[in-house]
């Protein structure tokens, strides 16, 4: 089950990714999902210099050039002016969210609708002003980095999130690796490693995936959270991405469609649970833990919040604004004071540890490649 992902983790380490194998796998699966009908989208959260763009760079090198696109910035209407197929089935790596936040609306629309259709007035037409229509086709998978503690709520529901390890131990490990390279005791990743992955992608021909056990998974999503309506498709897309990458050893139906199996669920479950929480979710948990001794209805100041959490003023006000939206806190009558309205955290995700499969789940006509021979054996 994990041979492909073990090789991936090993090669990412060769490429210079230190102790971030799990995050690397998530970025890779999201980027690979660009080949599917409904790709995933991901935000990498972390402070400046934490290594957000480094993980993007390491993973992107494994993706063939024709399957990827890099952006450092985008104006509000730039997406509408691109070629019809410029983004189709590509992994779009965005160096920093700040560079594209002005294009939030078209990007969100593109992620949801898998295309952009827009009309504009052509003032340069020879026979006078004419209304024209243009389409930019998807789908595409977006991977972006940000230092922000929260994004626009409409963005957050469309994205998976991972968090860079910012511990002192990780900093020490990164410095040690940099020193080893400088001392000639560790080598940069040979280009041959990337070429093998490029060849691997060239052998992935089928992008249709069916999840026979999908209905069993719905019960694990917290229905009290409205965001589950968009979170559940993310879990399903991770399963599809795993099946797509492992298609050489997966069953097929009579039409050649890949049938996801239990291995794909276990891969997706582990990764999904690790990237379910947004940066705001984590900050909310920190806030509730810091004020666990306070009773509901008690007041506190921003200064107290900063002292208890170690947050800076900008982050404190950002989190408080969103906590007000969630009715966890409210503004007190006195300026600069807030009321703790409720201490109950959001319900946790509880996905089933196992799933059951029957012969009927595989439409009986499924065919399994002998000995699991397929594209992934070439990696």
N, C-alpha and C positions, 0 to 999 in steps of 0.2 A: 504493500500500500504506500509506504513512505519512501521508496527508493528514489523516485523522481525528486521529491521535496528534500530528501537528504542530500542529493547531488546538488540541488539548487542552493541549499544553505552552505555547502562546502565551497561552491564556486563564488558565491557572494562574499564569503570570507576571503577568498583569494583576491577578489576585486577590491578589497579594502574595507569591507563592512565588518565592524567589530561588535560582537555580542548583540547584534540586532537581527538575528536570523528569523525570528518569528515575524517581526515587522517587515522584513525583506520578503518573506513568503506572501504576506498580505498584499504588498505593493505589486508583486509579480502576478498574483492571481487577478488583481483588479486590472492591471495593464493587459493581461491575456484575454480578459473578458471582452475587450474591444471587438473580438471576432464574433461575439454572440449577438443575438437579436436585441437584448436589453442589457447592456454592459453596466458594470458597477462604477461608482465614482468615490473618490477617497480624498480626505484631508489629512495631512501629516502635521501634527501639532508639536510645538516646542519653542523654547526661547531662542533668541538670536545666538548663532554659533553652536547650537546643539547638535547639528548634523542632519537637518531635514533635507537639504539639497544633496548631501552626500549619498543618502540612501536612494534618492531619485536617480542620481548619476549611476550608481552601481547596478541598479535594476535595469535602467534604460539601455545599458550597454548589451544586455542579453536579448533585447527585443530588436528584430531586424529593422533597418532604417526605414523601409517602406511601410512599417507598421507603427511608427511613432512620429510625434511632432512635439517640438519644444516651444514654449512661450515664456517671455519675461514680462510682457505687458500686452494689453489689448484695449483699444478705445471702445466706447459703447456700441458703435455700429460696425466695427471691424469684421465681426463674424458674419454679418449679412453680406459683406463685400467679397468674401472668399469664393474660390471655385466650388462648383456644385459637389464634387467628390473629394475635396481637399481633406476633409476630416473623417470620411467614411471608414469605419472599422480600424481606427487608429487610436493608440494610447496617447493622450494629450497631457504632457508634463508641464505644469505651471510652476515656475521657480518660486513665486511669492504671490499670495492672494492679493496683496496690496496693488500689484501691477495690473490686475484684471477686475477689481471690484466694481469699476464703473460699468463693466459689461455683465454684471450680475444677471440682469433680466434675460438677455438673449442666451446666456450660457445655461441658466435654469430651464428655459424653454427647450433648448436643444437637448438637455439631459432627459427631460420628461417626454417630449414628443418625438425624439430621435431625428428631428429635422427643423429647419427654419424656413418659413415661407413669408415673404414680405413684399409689399408693393411700394414703389417709389416713383417720383416724377422725374423723368429724363428731360432736363432743361436744354440739353445739347442736341436734341433731335433736329434734323434738318427741316422737317415739316411742322415744327412747333413743338410745344411741350406735350409729352406723351406719358401716360401711366404705364409702367412696366412691372412685371412680376418676376421674382427670383427665388430660387430654392437652394438651400445648402443641406445636403443629405448626410445623415448619420447612419448608424449609431457610432458613438465614440465613447471611450472611457477617459474620464478626467482625473488626474492625480495632481493635487496642489499642496503647497506648504504654507503654513501661516504661524505667526506668533500670537494671534488673537486668542482670547479666552472664549469668545463666542462669535458666531457668524449670524447673518440674517436667518431667522427661524425657517424661512422657506428653503434656504441652502442646506441647513442642518438635516432636514428630513430626507434630503436626497443623497446624503453622503454617509460613508463609513468613516471612522476616525481611528487613527493610531497616534500614540504618544511616544516621543523619543525619550530614551532613558537619560535623565539629567543628573544621575547620582554621582557623587565624588568617585566611587569605584569605577564607574563607566568612563569618567574623564581620565582616570589613571590608566585604564586599559587602552584608551585611544592614544594617549601620549606615549605609552610603551610601544604600541605598534608603529607610530610615526618615528620613534627613535630607532627601532629595528630596521626600518626602511632606510633611514638616513645613514645608519651604520653598515649597511650592506648585508644585514643578517636576515632580511625579509625582502622578497621580490615583488615587483608590481605584477599584477595579473597578466599572463601571456594572452595575446590576441586570439590564440587558438581556442581558448575557453569560450570566448564570445561567439566565434564562428560555429562551434558545435551547437550552441543554442539556436543560432540563426538557421542552421540546417534542420534542427528539430522542428522549428515552427514551419519550415517548408514542407514537412511531412504531415501536418495537421490539415486534412482536407474537409472533414465534416464538421459543421458548426451547429447542427440541430441536436438538441438534447432534451430528453424527457425524464422527469423525476417520478418514477412510479409510486413512491411512498410520500409524495408531497402532502397529502391530506393528513397523514399522521403527525406532521410537524406543526400544523396550525395550532394545536392545543397548547404548545409550549410558549406561545407568544402572549404577553400580558395584555389582555383586551381592554383593561382600564386605561391604558396609554394609547391615545389616538394615533401616535406616531407608529404604532405597530402595523398600521395599514401600509406604511411605506418601508418599515423595517423587515417585514416578512419577505417581500420580494428580494431584498438584499441577501438574506440567507439562501434563498433559492438560487440566486445568481452565483453565489460562491460555490454551491454544489455543482451547478452547470459548468462553471469555469474549471473545477477539478476534473469533472468527467470529460470535458473537452480536451484538457491537457493529457489525460490518461486514456484517450480514445482507443489506442492500440490494444488495450487489455480490457475493454468494456464490452458488455453485451450490446447487440443491435437488434432493432425490430426489423420486420420484413421490408421496410422502406430504407433501411440503412441508418435510421436515427439512433444516436447514442443513448443508451439507457444508463442513467446514473445508478451507482450501487452504494452499498453500505460504507465502503471505504471513502467514497466522496462525501458522504454525510459526516463521517467522523472528522475528516480533514476540515470541512467547512464549519462544523460545530465548534471545534477548538479555536479556529481563527475568528469566527464571528463573535464568540463570547469575549475574546480579547480586544475587539475593536467596536464593541457595542456602545460604550459610553463616549459621549462627546466631551470636549474640554469643559463645557458648561456643567455636564453631569458630574464630572470629577470635582469641579469647584463647588458645586452644591453639596456633595458629600463632605468635602473639607469644611464647608461652612457649618453644616449640621453637627459635625463632630466637634468643632470648636465651641459651639453653643449648646452642647448636650446638657450642661448643668443649668441652663436657663429655662425657665418655664414659658409656655406659650402665653403671649400677651405682654411679656416683658420687653422693655425698651433697651436699645444699645446705640452707641455712636459709631461713626465710621472709624474714628481713632481706635476704639475698642476692637473693631473688626480687624483692622490692620495689625494691631498688637497680637491678637490671638492667632492669626493666620500667617503673618509675615508678608502679606500681599502689599503691593504698592497702591497708591491712591487711585491710579487709573483703572487697575484691575478691580479694585474694591467697588468702585462706582459702576463699572461695567457689569459685574456679577450681581450687584444689588438691583440694578435695573431689570435684569432678567428674572431675578427671584421675585420681584414685584409682579411681573407678568405671570409667574407661576403661583401667585398668592401664598408664597412661603413667608414673605415679609411685606410690610406696608410702610409708607412714610408716616412718621409721627407728626404731631402738630408743630413741634419745635424743629426748626431747620437743622439738618444734619443728624437727626435722630430717626431710628427705625424701630418698628415693632415686629417681634418674632410671632408670626401668625400660626404657623404649624411646624412641627418637627418631624412629621412622618415622611420618610424618604420615598422615592418612586419605587414601584415594585421591581424586583430583580427578574432577570431573564432566567427561565427554567426550561431548557430544552431537554427532550428525552435522551437518556444515555444510549439507548439502543432503539433500533427500528426493526420491524418485522417485514420480511419479504416472502411472498408466495409465488408460485409459478405463474399465477394470473397477473401478478404485477409486471411480469416481463412479456405479456401478450403471447406466451407459449412459443411463438415463432422466433424468439430471439436466438441469435447465433453469437457464440463467444469465440474470439480468435484463439486458435490452438496455442497453448503455452504462453499466452499473453503477448505474442509477438506484435509489436506495433511501433509507432514513432518514438515512444519514450525509451525504448531499449537502445536507441542510437545515442542517447545522452550519456 
